[in-house]
Amino acid sequence: MGNGPAPFSDIGKRAKDLLTKDYNFDHKFSLSVPSSNGMGLTATGVTRGNIFIGDISTQHKCGSTTVDVKVDTYSTVFTKVTVSDVLPCTKAAFSFSIPDHKSGKLDVQYLHHHAAINSSIGLNPTPLLEFAAAVGNRDLALGGEIGFDTASSSFKKCNAGISFNRPDFCAAFILYVSPNLAIFAVRMCVFMYVSH
């Protein structure tokens, strides 16, 4: 999949991350302990004003299965089980949090040389259905996403985007459309790398 397009959620991510990723004005602490047997442990804490927010997460890998568990300050347990290569080029993930009994979600991702397809469904009586696809290659990708809420029988998102990536340049144009087609928003990210 190395030459295939990135998933739709990653369109424009490279330019956006340059401006926003790892810029933190709060006090942050992170400690990671990797292990050679497939188990890893990470503790993270952030102080925002007078409030300390922290979590402890662990990851266990066994064959094509990865289990991630994270416990936060509010005693919420987030769990995600990912199985790679369920079918060729396909990955499936099941996630949930405790005590929220309506948080269950099933994600399926298909990555091909010229396409990236993601779908998810909430595991509750009135699930949110989401579908995203991107076609192209590593340099040029065109994609879209749609979300449908079965509880209200309405579309929650309908977006489209295009990205152009080179080693020294990246650009993305994303169109966000409100569900009732009344509001349009456009985000354009352009970044050029300067080499010495």
matplotlib code that plots the C-alpha trace (Angstrom):
import matplotlib.pyplot as plt

x = [0.0, 3.0, 2.2, -1.6, -3.6, -3.9, -7.3, -9.7, -9.1, -5.4, -6.0, -4.4, -3.0, 0.6, 0.2, -2.1, 0.2, 3.1, 1.1, -0.6, 1.0, 3.1, 2.5, 1.4, 1.4, 0.3, 2.7, 3.0, 4.6, 5.0, 6.8, 6.9, 8.3, 8.6, 9.1, 10.5, 7.7, 5.0, 3.8, 4.3, 3.2, 2.8, 1.8, 0.8, -0.2, -1.1, -1.7, -4.2, -4.5, -5.1, -6.4, -4.2, -5.5, -3.6, -3.9, -2.1, -2.2, -0.8, -0.5, -0.1, 0.7, 0.3, 0.6, -1.8, -3.8, -3.2, -5.0, -4.9, -6.2, -6.2, -7.5, -7.9, -8.2, -12.0, -11.7, -12.9, -11.4, -11.0, -10.3, -9.5, -8.8, -7.4, -6.9, -4.8, -5.2, -8.6, -8.8, -6.0, -5.3, -8.1, -8.0, -10.8, -11.0, -13.5, -13.5, -15.5, -15.2, -16.4, -18.8, -20.4, -22.4, -23.3, -19.7, -19.1, -17.9, -16.7, -14.3, -13.2, -10.3, -9.3, -6.1, -5.2, -2.6, -5.2, -7.9, -8.4, -11.8, -12.9, -16.2, -17.6, -20.8, -21.8, -22.7, -26.0, -29.7, -29.5, -25.9, -24.0, -22.9, -19.8, -18.1, -15.0, -13.0, -10.0, -8.7, -5.4, -1.8, 0.7, 1.1, -2.5, -5.6, -9.3, -11.8, -15.0, -16.8, -20.4, -22.0, -25.6, -27.4, -30.0, -31.6, -32.7, -32.6, -30.4, -26.9, -24.5, -21.6, -20.9, -17.3, -15.0, -11.3, -8.3, -4.6, -1.3, 1.9, 5.5, 8.6, 9.0, 5.4, 1.9, -1.5, -5.0, -8.4, -11.3, -15.0, -17.2, -20.9, -23.6, -26.1, -28.9, -26.7, -27.1, -23.6, -20.3, -16.9, -13.6, -10.2, -7.1, -3.7, -0.5, 3.0, 6.3, 9.5, 12.6, 15.9, 19.3]
y = [0.0, 2.3, 3.9, 4.1, 7.1, 8.0, 7.6, 10.5, 11.5, 12.1, 14.5, 17.8, 16.3, 16.8, 20.6, 20.9, 18.9, 21.3, 24.2, 22.4, 19.2, 19.1, 22.8, 22.6, 25.5, 23.3, 21.3, 17.8, 14.7, 11.4, 8.2, 5.2, 1.8, -0.4, -4.1, -6.7, -9.2, -7.1, -5.3, -1.5, 0.9, 4.7, 7.1, 10.7, 13.7, 17.3, 20.2, 22.7, 25.5, 23.8, 20.6, 17.5, 15.1, 11.8, 8.4, 5.1, 3.0, -0.3, -2.1, -5.8, -7.3, -10.9, -12.0, -9.9, -8.8, -5.6, -4.8, -1.2, -0.4, 3.1, 4.2, 8.0, 10.2, 9.8, 6.0, 5.4, 2.4, 2.6, -0.6, -1.3, -4.6, -4.5, -7.5, -6.9, -8.9, -10.3, -10.4, -9.3, -5.5, -5.3, -4.3, -4.5, -2.8, -3.2, -0.5, 0.4, 2.2, 1.3, 2.5, 3.9, 0.9, 2.7, 3.4, 0.2, 0.7, -1.5, -0.1, -1.8, -0.4, -1.5, -0.2, -0.8, 0.6, 3.0, 3.2, 3.6, 2.8, 3.2, 2.4, 2.3, 1.5, 2.2, -1.0, 0.3, 0.2, 3.5, 3.5, 6.2, 4.9, 6.4, 5.8, 7.4, 6.7, 8.1, 7.2, 8.1, 7.5, 8.7, 12.1, 12.9, 11.8, 12.7, 11.5, 12.0, 11.0, 10.7, 10.1, 8.9, 9.0, 6.2, 7.8, 10.9, 9.4, 12.3, 12.8, 14.2, 15.0, 15.1, 16.3, 16.1, 16.8, 16.7, 16.6, 17.0, 15.8, 16.0, 15.6, 19.4, 20.6, 19.6, 21.1, 20.1, 21.5, 20.3, 21.2, 20.7, 20.7, 20.9, 18.1, 20.4, 21.8, 25.3, 26.0, 25.4, 25.7, 25.3, 24.6, 25.0, 23.9, 24.6, 24.0, 24.2, 22.7, 24.8, 22.8, 24.3]
z = [0.0, 0.1, -3.2, -2.6, -1.5, 2.2, 3.8, 3.4, 7.0, 6.2, 3.3, 4.4, 7.6, 6.7, 6.2, 9.3, 11.6, 10.7, 12.2, 15.1, 16.1, 19.3, 20.1, 23.7, 26.1, 29.1, 31.2, 29.7, 31.0, 29.1, 29.9, 27.5, 28.3, 25.2, 25.5, 23.1, 23.9, 22.2, 25.3, 25.8, 28.5, 28.3, 31.1, 30.1, 32.2, 31.3, 33.7, 32.4, 34.9, 38.3, 36.8, 36.2, 33.5, 33.0, 31.5, 31.4, 28.3, 27.2, 23.9, 23.3, 19.9, 19.1, 15.5, 13.4, 16.5, 18.5, 21.8, 23.1, 26.6, 28.1, 31.5, 32.1, 35.1, 35.2, 35.5, 31.9, 30.2, 26.5, 24.6, 21.0, 19.3, 15.8, 13.5, 10.4, 7.2, 8.0, 4.2, 1.9, 2.3, 5.0, 8.7, 11.2, 14.6, 17.4, 20.1, 23.2, 26.5, 29.9, 31.5, 28.3, 27.0, 23.8, 22.7, 20.8, 17.2, 14.4, 11.8, 8.6, 6.4, 3.0, 1.5, -2.1, -4.5, -6.0, -3.3, 0.5, 1.9, 5.5, 7.0, 10.5, 12.3, 15.9, 17.8, 19.4, 18.4, 16.4, 15.0, 13.2, 9.8, 8.3, 4.9, 3.4, 0.3, -1.5, -4.9, -6.6, -5.6, -3.0, -4.8, -5.9, -4.1, -4.4, -1.8, 0.1, 3.3, 4.4, 7.7, 8.3, 11.7, 11.8, 14.9, 13.1, 9.6, 8.4, 7.0, 9.6, 7.2, 3.5, 2.7, -0.3, -0.7, -3.0, -2.0, -3.8, -2.1, -3.2, -1.1, -0.8, -1.2, -0.1, -0.7, 0.1, -0.6, 1.5, 1.1, 4.2, 3.6, 6.3, 6.3, 5.1, 2.3, 3.7, 4.9, 2.9, 4.5, 2.7, 4.2, 2.1, 3.4, 1.5, 2.7, 1.0, 2.5, 2.2, 2.0, 2.5]

ax = plt.figure().add_subplot(projection="3d")
ax.plot(x, y, z, "-o")
ax.set_aspect("equal")
plt.show()
